[in-house]
């Protein structure tokens, strides 16, 4: 039965109470969170001393009906519970799926069955109805920021400064796999510095190492003022000199493409157009942050940073944009998007540079 609660809360509640549903169906578009939930459930439910005998992790597409029947009918060995993980569960062949459907009608109380679907897979309604269905949707940018702090503290045993977490997210984005990797490197760097400057062994052991902005800059190779967010802000201010300087810096960052930048600029342009319309409708400036936040929540747009930060930044520049300049900006963005998809990577920087100049040239004209 599908639940409205956060899937992470459901998993943590099960672990804390040591009470597990017989079947969990883990689906949604964030594979990192799903993998973490599987790992945590297995660690809590299965005796580590007998895990080799009582934990089966299989890919559904490789199983026939007999294999599925055997997996689901085998009792625990020298333990109270065993676990079966079926990855890509919707890929089961017809006969194998029939065996699973029969099992789901009366699941064994001494077996923990974890059914996992990869990102991009349509929800299987029958499985969702017969199980504890948990949807792991990608975290919003705001929740990603909190996740960074939580991951640093609980998993890596360090703290991370707020501005360092901000810079890391601006540099890496919201991909939890990549964030976890870079955060681990930052933690190692910070602990190395921490031990190097510690006054004594006692002082080092008593205080946690802290990931600061310098650590993120050293590990990720990006400095404050040179991120995608800084480029977005420069364009929003229509500061052509600053924006043009930032294009090369931004495109040199790992996993940042001109197409991604155009997508974020498009989200920003749509937001500014929305903000301009709200102002023209009589909404006061001090209400715009809430209006922008609601806009992002309704559209699911990706502004390249937490929604509250984007809302605040756009509020400051809305008066610089007219309805006409917003319309012109959207036309320029469409042209750039089409050009990027029809050209080689070598010309991407030139296209983005021209786009930035065009966007900054749409400054609202003051009334005579």
C-alpha positions in Angstrom: 0.0 0.0 0.0 1.5 3.3 -1.1 2.3 5.8 1.7 2.3 9.5 1.8 5.2 9.8 4.3 8.7 10.5 3.1 10.3 7.3 2.0 13.4 8.1 4.0 11.2 8.5 7.2 9.5 5.2 6.5 12.8 3.4 6.2 14.2 5.1 9.4 11.1 4.3 11.4 11.2 0.6 10.4 14.9 0.5 11.3 14.4 2.2 14.7 11.4 0.0 15.6 12.9 -3.1 14.1 9.6 -3.8 12.5 9.8 -4.4 8.8 7.1 -4.8 6.1 7.4 -8.2 4.4 7.7 -6.4 1.0 9.0 -3.0 0.0 8.8 -1.6 -3.5 11.4 1.1 -4.1 10.8 3.2 -7.2 11.3 6.7 -8.4 14.0 8.7 -10.2 16.7 8.9 -7.5 18.7 5.7 -7.7 21.2 7.0 -5.1 18.5 7.3 -2.4 17.1 3.9 -3.3 20.5 2.2 -3.0 21.0 3.8 0.4 17.6 2.6 1.6 18.3 -0.9 0.4 21.7 -0.8 2.1 20.2 0.5 5.4 17.3 -2.0 5.4 19.6 -4.9 4.8 22.1 -3.8 7.5 19.3 -3.5 10.1 17.2 -6.6 9.3 19.8 -9.2 8.5 22.2 -10.7 11.0 25.7 -9.8 9.7 27.1 -13.1 10.9 24.8 -15.1 8.6 24.4 -12.6 5.8 26.3 -14.8 3.3 23.5 -17.4 3.8 20.5 -15.1 4.2 20.9 -12.3 1.6 20.3 -12.7 -2.1 20.7 -9.8 -4.5 19.6 -10.7 -8.0 18.7 -8.9 -11.3 15.1 -9.8 -12.3 15.9 -10.1 -16.0 18.2 -13.0 -15.3 15.7 -15.1 -13.4 13.2 -17.7 -14.7 10.1 -18.8 -12.9 11.9 -21.7 -11.1 14.6 -19.3 -9.8 12.0 -16.8 -8.5 10.1 -19.6 -6.8 13.2 -20.9 -5.1 14.4 -17.5 -4.0 11.0 -16.7 -2.4 10.4 -20.1 -0.8 13.8 -20.6 0.9 13.7 -20.2 4.7 16.3 -18.4 6.7 19.4 -20.3 7.8 20.4 -20.0 11.4 18.7 -16.7 11.7 15.2 -15.1 12.2 15.0 -13.4 8.8 16.5 -13.6 5.3 16.4 -11.0 2.6 15.9 -11.0 -1.2 16.6 -8.0 -3.4 15.2 -8.1 -6.9 16.6 -5.3 -9.0 14.8 -4.0 -12.1 11.8 -6.0 -10.9 9.5 -4.9 -13.8 11.8 -6.7 -16.2 10.7 -10.2 -14.9 9.5 -12.5 -17.7 5.9 -13.5 -17.7 6.2 -16.9 -16.0 8.6 -15.4 -13.4 6.3 -12.5 -12.7 3.4 -15.0 -12.1 5.5 -16.6 -9.4 6.1 -13.2 -7.8 2.4 -12.2 -8.0 1.5 -15.5 -6.2 4.1 -14.8 -3.5 2.8 -11.2 -3.0 -0.7 -12.5 -2.1 0.8 -14.3 1.0 4.4 -13.1 1.6 6.5 -14.9 4.2 6.9 -13.2 7.6 10.5 -14.4 7.9 11.6 -12.9 4.5 12.3 -9.3 3.7 11.7 -8.8 0.0 13.0 -5.6 -1.6 11.7 -4.9 -5.1 13.6 -2.2 -6.9 12.9 -0.3 -10.1 15.5 1.9 -11.8 15.0 5.6 -12.6 12.7 6.3 -15.5 10.6 3.2 -15.0 6.8 3.4 -14.9 5.3 2.5 -11.5 3.9 -1.0 -11.4 0.5 -0.6 -9.9 0.0 -4.2 -8.9 3.3 -4.4 -7.1 2.7 -1.0 -5.4 -0.7 -2.2 -4.1 0.7 -5.4 -2.7 3.7 -3.9 -0.9 5.0 -0.9 1.1 5.6 1.3 -1.9 8.2 4.0 -1.5 8.8 6.6 -4.2 12.3 8.1 -4.1 11.9 11.3 -6.1 15.0 13.6 -6.7 15.5 15.9 -3.8 14.7 19.6 -4.4 17.8 21.9 -4.4 16.8 23.1 -0.8 16.8 19.5 0.5 20.0 18.8 -1.3 21.7 21.5 0.7 20.4 19.9 3.9 21.5 16.5 2.7 25.1 17.8 2.2 25.3 18.9 5.8 23.7 15.6 7.0 26.0 13.5 4.9 29.1 15.3 6.2 28.1 15.0 9.8 26.6 11.5 10.0 28.5 9.6 7.3 31.9 11.3 7.1 32.2 12.6 10.7 33.0 16.2 9.7 31.2 19.5 9.7 30.7 21.7 6.6 30.4 25.5 6.7 27.2 26.9 5.1 29.1 28.8 2.5 31.2 25.7 1.7 28.0 23.6 1.2 26.7 26.4 -1.0 29.8 26.4 -3.2 29.9 22.6 -3.4 26.3 22.5 -4.6 26.9 25.4 -7.1 29.9 23.5 -8.5 28.5 20.0 -8.6 24.8 20.5 -8.9 22.2 18.1 -7.3 23.5 14.7 -8.4 23.8 12.9 -5.1 26.3 10.3 -6.5 28.7 13.0 -7.6 28.1 15.1 -4.5 28.8 12.2 -2.3 32.1 11.5 -4.1 33.2 15.1 -4.0 32.1 15.5 -0.4 34.2 12.5 0.6 37.3 14.0 -1.0 36.6 17.3 0.7 36.3 15.5 4.1 39.6 13.8 3.5 41.2 17.1 2.7 39.7 18.8 5.7 40.8 16.0 8.1 44.3 16.2 6.7 44.5 19.9 7.3 42.8 19.4 10.7 45.4 16.9 11.9 48.3 19.0 10.4 47.3 22.1 12.5 46.1 20.4 15.6 47.9 21.5 18.8 47.8 18.0 20.3 46.4 14.6 19.8 43.7 15.4 22.3 42.6 18.6 20.6 42.4 16.8 17.2 40.3 14.0 18.6 37.9 16.3 20.5 37.0 18.6 17.7 35.6 17.7 14.3 37.4 18.7 11.1 35.4 21.4 9.1 35.1 21.6 5.4 35.4 25.2 4.5 35.3 27.2 1.3 39.1 26.7 0.8 38.7 22.9 1.0 36.0 22.9 -1.6 38.0 25.2 -3.9 41.1 23.0 -3.5 39.3 19.7 -4.2 36.6 20.6 -6.7 38.7 23.3 -8.5 36.2 26.1 -8.3 36.3 29.5 -6.5 33.6 31.6 -5.2 32.4 34.0 -7.8 33.0 31.6 -10.7 30.0 29.3 -10.5 27.0 28.8 -12.7 25.0 30.6 -10.2 27.3 33.6 -10.5 26.8 33.6 -14.2 23.0 33.4 -13.8 23.1 36.4 -11.4 25.3 38.4 -13.8 22.8 37.8 -16.6 19.9 38.7 -14.3 21.6 42.0 -13.5 22.3 42.4 -17.2 26.0 42.9 -16.3 27.5 42.0 -19.6 31.2 42.5 -18.5 30.9 40.1 -15.6 28.8 37.5 -17.5 31.2 37.3 -20.4 34.1 36.8 -18.1 32.3 33.9 -16.4 31.4 31.9 -19.5 34.8 30.2 -19.9 35.1 29.5 -16.2 31.7 27.9 -16.0 32.1 25.7 -19.1 35.5 24.4 -17.9 33.9 22.9 -14.8 33.3 19.1 -14.8 30.0 17.9 -16.1 28.8 21.5 -17.0 27.6 21.8 -20.5 26.3 24.8 -22.5 23.0 23.0 -22.9 22.6 22.8 -19.1 23.5 26.4 -18.7 20.9 27.4 -21.3 18.3 25.3 -19.4 19.0 27.1 -16.2 19.0 30.5 -17.9 15.6 29.5 -19.4 14.2 28.7 -16.0 15.4 32.1 -14.8 13.9 33.9 -17.8 10.5 32.2 -17.4 10.7 33.1 -13.7 11.5 36.8 -14.4 8.7 36.9 -17.0 6.3 35.5 -14.3 7.6 38.0 -11.7 7.2 40.9 -14.2 3.6 39.9 -14.8 2.9 39.7 -11.1 4.3 43.1 -10.5 2.3 44.5 -13.4 -0.8 42.9 -11.8 -0.1 44.9 -8.7 1.7 42.4 -6.5 4.2 44.4 -4.3 7.9 43.7 -4.5 8.0 42.2 -0.9 5.6 39.5 -2.0 7.7 38.4 -4.9 9.9 35.8 -3.0 6.8 33.9 -2.1 5.4 34.2 -5.6 8.7 32.9 -7.1 8.8 30.0 -4.7 5.3 29.0 -5.6 6.2 29.3 -9.3 9.1 26.9 -8.8 7.0 24.5 -6.8 4.3 24.4 -9.5 6.7 24.1 -12.4 9.5 22.0 -10.9 12.0 24.3 -12.6 15.7 23.9 -11.8 17.2 27.3 -11.1 20.7 25.9 -10.2 20.4 26.6 -6.5 17.9 26.2 -3.6 14.5 27.8 -4.4 14.6 30.3 -1.6 18.0 31.6 -2.8 16.8 31.9 -6.4 13.6 33.6 -5.3 15.6 36.2 -3.4 18.0 36.8 -6.3 15.2 37.3 -8.8 13.3 39.6 -6.6 16.2 42.0 -6.6 16.3 42.3 -10.4 12.7 42.0 -11.5 12.3 45.8 -11.9 15.1 45.7 -14.5 13.1 43.5 -16.8 10.0 44.5 -18.8 7.5 42.1 -20.4 9.2 42.9 -23.8 12.7 42.2 -22.6 11.5 38.9 -21.0 9.9 37.9 -24.3 13.1 38.8 -26.2 15.2 36.8 -23.7 13.1 33.7 -24.2 13.4 34.0 -28.0 17.2 34.2 -27.7 17.3 31.2 -25.4 15.2 29.1 -27.9 17.6 30.1 -30.7 20.7 29.2 -28.6 19.2 25.8 -27.6 18.5 24.9 -31.2 22.0 26.0 -32.2 23.7 24.0 -29.5 21.8 20.9 -30.5 22.9 21.3 -34.1 26.5 22.2 -33.7 29.8 20.8 -32.4 31.1 21.2 -28.8 33.9 23.4 -30.1 31.4 26.1 -30.9 29.4 25.8 -27.7 31.4 28.6 -25.9 30.9 31.0 -28.8 27.1 30.3 -28.9 26.8 30.8 -25.1 28.9 34.0 -25.2 26.6 35.4 -27.9 23.6 34.4 -25.9 24.9 36.1 -22.7 25.6 39.3 -24.6 22.1 39.2 -26.2 20.4 38.7 -22.8 22.3 41.5 -21.2 21.4 43.8 -24.0 17.6 43.5 -23.2 17.9 46.0 -20.3 14.5 47.6 -19.6 14.3 51.1 -20.9 13.3 53.8 -18.3 10.3 55.8 -19.1 11.1 59.2 -20.5 
